[in-house]
Amino acid sequence: MEKKLKVGVLGATGMVGQRFISLLENHPWYEVVTVAASPRSAGKTYEEAVGDRWKMTTPMPEAVKKLAVMNVNEVEAVAASVDFVFSAVDMTKDEIKAIEEAYAKTETPVVSNNSAHRWTPDVPMVVPEINPEHFEVIPFQKKRLGTKRGFIAVKPNCSIQSYAPALTAWKEFEPYEVVAATYQAISGAGKTFKDWPEMEGNIIPYIGGEEEKSEQEPLRLWGKVEDGVIVKAQSPVITCQCIRVPVLNGHTAAAFVKFKKKVTKEELIRKLREYKGEPQELNLPSAPGQFIRYLEEDNRPQVTADVDFEHGMGISIGRLREDTVYDYKFVGLSHNTVRGAAGGAVLCAELLTAKGYIQAK
Ligand SMILES: NC(=O)c1ccc[n+]([C@@H]2O[C@H](COP(=O)([O-])OP(=O)(O)OC[C@H]3O[C@@H](n4cnc5c(N)ncnc54)[C@H](OP(=O)(O)O)[C@@H]3O)[C@@H](O)[C@H]2O)c1
């Protein structure tokens, strides 16, 4: 790319926003020129606004420290400074829906980490290795919004990324019933142990809204584009329990699957290892070389050893074995704030750029 695209991060001071800032440091295609957050932070430098809330293990990039934080709600001013934005604001669902549409209507593409638009029929919700063809609804969305280049694209919830990729790799064997229990990290709630000490040594058997997302969102990923909207798949049925565990980063899932077609363990493992998508074919900057790996050891994947596989963009699967009630069971692990949040959104933006949907204004 001759000249880097100018990027804004909405919600830049938060946990996911900070992850965007870290991942975009030295990005070959994108340069963060604008950071925006609530009116509380507006006017301060990014360094002042974040204060002691910096939650990344790497230092705050020098290039953003002195940027003046803008107010997310001043849409025209923020939009005028950038080619496109990443969205990670924490507002009500209706507010997020409205503000993301407002940005799109200023002809600014929005790549969002938020759930607000995940079920808007003409908004693509994409894992680039799984359903890049869903970007085909963008022209229909632009027509609805009355825009030439502005649109919204989103990525799915972090919880599904530990098991949905494996089920996708096994699609030809027709999984039709899935049970999953997820063991989810505290960073998924925007927290560290410093701001959530009650989580040390604790388990909380409830994460608001998470089970519904974990059961339904994979079906939208596997849906079809019909008449300019996404029609969700009907199978497999998925039931899920989502549990908060004392882990900083990394969502683990224990899943059980029934298949319509007979398949051996060796074949399932081969399909995982061979699975790849457009990010690998196009060699996108944030694409993991290997999307899914299979670990043979009985005690893997483990959060501490495996969460950073492929810089947090790869999925680790292990413990695949026959089950007495279901056909097979396995354990999956993904990085919830990298692949499951900011990294997944950056990869979506890269694919949108490679396909010409995002360009310099
Ligand atoms: N953490 C994860 O792993 C994860 C994964 C998937 C999805 N999400 C979703 O991503 C979003 C951000 O999550 P997070 O964990 O990063 O939250 P967070 O740490 O609480 O950060 C929220 C961000 O939104 C801004 N904000 C809050 N209220 C605002 C308002 N009224 N107007 C404008 N900006 C406002 C904050 O700015 P100030 O600093 O100025 O208050 C901050 O930049 C949430 O919708 C969350 O559900 C999070």
The ligand as a Gaussian input file, in Angstrom:
#p B3LYP/6-31G(d) Opt

LIG

0 1
 N      -13.583000      -6.895000      26.511000
 C      -13.829000      -7.792000      25.565000
 O      -13.133000      -8.799000      25.401000
 C      -14.992000      -7.598000      24.611000
 C      -15.203000      -8.576000      23.654000
 C      -16.229000      -8.405000      22.734000
 C      -17.030000      -7.279000      22.800000
 N      -16.823000      -6.321000      23.768000
 C      -17.674000      -5.115000      23.716000
 O      -16.860000      -4.018000      23.275000
 C      -17.291000      -2.805000      23.877000
 C      -16.140000      -2.200000      24.652000
 O      -15.733000      -3.108000      25.657000
 P      -14.557000      -2.780000      26.658000
 O      -14.358000      -4.003000      27.444000
 O      -13.403000      -2.220000      25.915000
 O      -15.239000      -1.613000      27.551000
 P      -14.527000      -0.507000      28.452000
 O      -13.153000      -0.921000      28.841000
 O      -15.498000      -0.154000      29.513000
 O      -14.375000       0.780000      27.441000
 C      -15.478000       1.489000      27.002000
 C      -15.083000       2.621000      26.043000
 O      -16.279000       3.286000      25.646000
 C      -16.217000       4.658000      26.045000
 N      -17.518000       5.087000      26.538000
 C      -18.181000       4.683000      27.653000
 N      -19.347000       5.335000      27.779000
 C      -19.435000       6.185000      26.728000
 C      -20.397000       7.136000      26.291000
 N      -21.533000       7.358000      26.984000
 N      -20.163000       7.841000      25.152000
 C      -19.043000       7.626000      24.439000
 N      -18.070000       6.731000      24.789000
 C      -18.274000       6.017000      25.920000
 C      -15.183000       4.723000      27.144000
 O      -14.631000       6.034000      27.204000
 P      -14.095000       6.669000      28.600000
 O      -12.754000       6.067000      28.880000
 O      -13.994000       8.116000      28.272000
 O      -15.119000       6.370000      29.652000
 C      -14.177000       3.678000      26.651000
 O      -13.356000       4.238000      25.653000
 C      -18.479000      -3.180000      24.758000
 O      -19.667000      -2.940000      24.017000
 C      -18.278000      -4.664000      25.027000
 O      -19.492000      -5.302000      25.275000
 C      -15.802000      -6.460000      24.680000

